[in-house]
């Protein structure tokens, strides 16, 4: 049996679609057939050379599949069996560093990944851009029967990313039921999910900021919970001034940075009120520096929380969110544009151009 995979060949180079032998699941592993696997902004950063990775390799970390083979001896420990639909989580924290021991394994300083195996050594297929994937059983999360796996796949990474950022804020004492106004910067997958999530967890008003001319994306944000979408084409200063009027002229309570644009951080700090909360999971690449006014952090007593990775518990919380909100499922289903593995270069071009909200690879 053979399986196709898209091999990353280097910065700004076309992917190479190859066939690999499909072998039995090694000890401690599960083997999954592809249901859907997302193209993440992180993958685009690899391709643009803003994050480093050594080619040739199979990138991608949003694999959702159905188990076809597994280490049966170990599977019972993880409540997994052949036929289960699962999300394959990429992160392997060390469990020994100071962060892991303090319950913060998402920020493990010795983090390893499940998709780092060589394409030259069996079982070959560790990444997300493949028709068959091998992942340790420790990193497989079963998708509840109440959730269609294709729906779960849409935000398999963006959902836990947003959930983790919110969880860090809650640990820092932020009560989201008391947030009057939140702003989400950027309407990519993380931003779109953040809009939904913030609204559902009790934020009274959720606004979004976007750039460019994409009326469809703006309309979807409104359908998914945004009270208003501001477009920067109206002028950054004008949008900032409008948001500073919130809370009787104090500014907004919380800002969620999901655009990845360094300049967004300047605006985020500008629109926040005194003691405002800034969640920053979106600046996930070396995209250059900006000049900020650091005295604003002091004078406004801003609470700035960075958030990079996420934990298995955040994936579980994401799935429980989907179970608890079935009204969102049909809306989420509309958000993905699907491509087969052999269309990887077309899929990547569309993802880079911003033509899709979520770009998915399917079998």
PyMOL commands that set and color helices and strands:
alter all, ss='L'
color gray80, all
select helices_A, chain A and resi 41-48+72-78+98-101+105-107+137-139+149-154+158-171+176-178+189-200+215-223+232-234+236-243+246-249+264-271+295-299+312-324+326-333+341-353
alter helices_A, ss='H'
color red, helices_A
select strands_A, chain A and resi 2-7+16-21+29-38+63-70+85-88+91-92+112-113+132-136+140-142+181-185+205-210+228-231+252-257+272-280+303-306+336-340+358-362
alter strands_A, ss='S'
color yellow, strands_A
deselect
rebuild
show_as cartoon
